[in-house]
């Protein structure tokens, strides 16, 4: 479903958000104090405004009040004052907001201000890279709330030739294999499904239990 999204701040992170939303077909309204930054995303947004939120909060109140935004993203980098002002105005309008920040302390302040989601892009990307480096066979990683993750990985030698029932993975590890990729085909696994060399699997579970599963899979 197409959504109307407000993005405040067009640095590297903000531009990445805009690119992703544009590719998904959403309508983006962008705000930044730098005219050049706004021009660089002009072909991906429906409209925008050159605005320093910390200096002209009344204009942001007007924009938020006039537009019917479904969600908002505040990506103002080190401008904590601007991020706090923007978050407060957006939440006052009843709009769900995700906020980028760089430290846990600032994240705590933004959460108390009402941010629905606080994002630490540098920290999270660093952790993701460390995870991928540590697990050569893990192809991708998606982090979900409350410690759950989704991973795509190859089938290790321990599980090749076994059926899902024989491995009994949900009981033994507390994780679930959601999908098996075999060549160009995708298979929703049944109890009788046998894992083969070269298969890729999508696995869902809590991080701690996933580590136990990975250890046995790649042993």
C-alpha positions in Angstrom: 0.0 0.0 0.0 1.4 3.4 -1.0 2.2 5.6 2.0 3.0 9.3 2.4 6.2 9.7 4.3 8.0 12.7 5.7 11.8 12.6 5.8 13.7 15.3 7.6 17.4 15.4 7.0 19.0 14.3 3.7 22.5 13.1 4.6 23.7 9.7 3.6 21.2 7.9 5.8 18.2 10.2 4.9 19.0 9.8 1.2 19.2 6.0 1.6 15.7 6.0 3.2 14.3 8.2 0.4 15.8 5.9 -2.3 14.3 2.8 -0.6 10.9 4.4 -0.2 10.9 5.6 -3.8 11.8 2.2 -5.1 8.8 0.8 -3.1 6.5 3.3 -4.7 5.8 5.5 -1.6 5.3 9.3 -1.8 8.1 11.2 0.0 8.1 14.8 1.3 11.6 15.8 2.2 13.0 18.6 4.4 16.6 19.8 4.7 18.3 23.1 5.5 20.6 22.6 2.5 19.1 23.4 -0.9 21.6 21.3 -2.7 20.8 18.2 -0.7 17.1 18.7 -1.5 17.9 19.1 -5.2 19.9 15.9 -5.2 16.7 13.9 -4.4 14.2 16.0 -6.3 13.5 13.2 -8.8 12.6 10.8 -6.0 10.2 13.0 -3.9 6.8 14.5 -4.6 7.7 17.7 -2.8 10.1 19.2 -0.4 11.0 22.3 1.7 14.3 24.1 2.5 14.0 24.5 6.3 16.1 24.6 9.4 13.8 22.9 11.9 15.6 24.3 14.9 15.2 27.9 13.6 11.7 27.7 12.2 9.6 25.1 14.1 6.4 27.0 13.2 6.9 26.2 9.5 7.4 22.5 10.3 4.2 22.6 12.4 2.4 24.1 9.4 3.7 21.5 7.0 2.9 18.6 9.3 -0.6 20.0 9.9 -1.4 20.5 6.3 -0.1 17.2 5.0 -1.6 13.8 5.7 1.6 11.9 6.5 1.4 8.2 7.4 4.8 8.1 8.9 7.9 10.2 9.4 11.7 9.7 9.6 13.9 12.2 11.4 17.5 11.8 10.1 19.2 14.9 11.3 22.6 13.5 12.3 24.3 15.4 15.1 21.6 18.1 15.3 20.0 16.8 18.5 18.1 20.0 19.1 16.5 19.8 15.7 15.8 16.1 16.1 14.0 16.7 19.4 12.0 19.6 18.0 11.0 17.6 14.9 10.1 14.5 17.0 8.0 16.5 19.4 6.0 18.2 16.6 5.5 15.0 14.6 4.3 13.1 17.7 2.0 15.9 18.7 0.3 15.4 15.3 -0.1 11.7 16.0 2.3 10.5 13.3 4.5 7.5 14.0 8.2 8.6 13.8 11.5 6.8 13.4 14.6 8.8 14.5 18.2 8.3 13.6 20.8 9.0 16.3 24.4 8.1 17.1 24.5 7.3 20.8 22.5 5.3 23.3 22.1 8.4 25.5 20.6 10.4 22.8 18.4 7.5 21.8 17.1 7.3 25.4 16.2 11.0 25.2 14.5 10.6 21.9 12.5 7.6 23.2 11.3 9.7 26.2 10.3 12.4 23.7 8.0 9.8 22.0 10.0 8.4 19.1 8.4 5.1 18.0 11.7 3.7 16.7 15.3 4.9 17.4 17.8 3.8 14.8 21.6 3.5 15.3 22.8 3.0 11.7 26.5 3.1 12.3 26.3 0.8 15.3 23.9 -1.6 13.7 25.8 -1.8 10.4 29.0 -2.4 12.3 27.4 -5.3 14.3 26.0 -6.7 11.1 29.4 -6.6 9.4 31.0 -8.3 12.4 28.4 -11.0 12.3 28.9 -11.6 8.6 32.7 -11.7 9.0 32.4 -14.2 11.9 30.1 -16.5 9.9 31.4 -16.8 6.4 28.4 -18.9 5.3 25.8 -16.4 6.5 24.6 -14.4 3.5 22.3 -11.8 5.1 20.8 -10.7 8.4 17.6 -9.0 9.4 17.2 -7.8 12.9 13.7 -7.7 14.5 12.5 -6.3 17.8 12.9 -8.3 21.1 16.1 -10.1 20.0 14.7 -12.0 17.0 16.6 -12.2 13.7 16.1 -13.7 10.2 19.2 -15.1 8.5 19.9 -16.6 5.1 22.6 -19.2 5.1 23.9 -22.3 3.4 23.2 -25.8 4.6 26.2 -27.1 6.4 27.5 -30.7 6.2 25.7 -31.7 9.5 22.2 -31.3 8.0 22.8 -32.5 4.4 20.6 -35.5 3.5 18.4 -35.2 6.6 14.6 -34.5 6.6 13.1 -31.7 8.6 11.5 -34.2 10.9 14.9 -35.9 11.6 16.6 -32.7 12.4 13.8 -31.6 14.7 15.2 -28.0 14.7 12.4 -26.1 16.4 12.5 -28.4 19.5 16.3 -28.7 19.6 17.3 -25.0 18.9 14.1 -23.0 19.2 14.4 -21.7 15.6 12.5 -22.3 12.5 13.5 -22.9 8.8 11.0 -20.8 6.9 12.1 -21.4 3.3 14.6 -23.5 1.3 16.1 -22.1 -1.9 17.2 -24.8 -4.3 18.7 -23.4 -7.5 16.0 -21.2 -8.9 13.2 -22.8 -6.9 11.9 -21.9 -3.4 10.5 -24.6 -1.2 8.3 -24.2 1.9 9.7 -27.1 4.0 7.5 -30.0 5.2 8.4 -32.6 7.7 9.5 -34.9 4.8 11.7 -32.2 3.0 15.3 -33.3 2.7 18.1 -30.7 2.8 20.6 -31.0 0.0 24.1 -29.7 -0.6 23.9 -26.2 -2.2 20.6 -25.4 -0.6 20.1 -22.0 1.0 17.8 -21.7 4.0 15.9 -18.8 5.6 16.0 -19.2 9.4 14.0 -17.3 12.0 14.7 -17.3 15.8 16.2 -15.4 18.8 19.8 -14.4 18.4 21.2 -16.6 21.2 19.4 -19.7 19.9 20.5 -18.9 16.4 24.1 -19.0 17.4 23.6 -22.5 18.7 22.0 -23.5 15.4 24.8 -22.0 13.3 27.4 -23.8 15.4 25.9 -27.2 14.6 25.0 -26.4 11.0 28.6 -25.3 10.2 30.4 -27.8 12.4 
